[in-house]
């Protein structure tokens, strides 16, 4: 079975894209031209979307904060940034997501304080 799998694997190997037309040497293989590739869908997902941001803003205005977000804001009000970060990390599962959420909550609190003045 193992020898059959290795033979199958070797049969499926392709020649390198940047061949110079020779059978042996530094770049053996058939001459080909590189095609322009489209944008990777995963890269497209990273782009900022104005429509999505507007929708989230409307939802936040109507529904308000979720309970864990309220707790993070309470911790930030009493100057417990590190504790807020740890709490957010437990709820969100990732340190980077927790840092983003803490920054988002602190900027939201600053905006609300500026509105009241």
Beta strands, then each sheet from edge to edge (+ up, - down):
end
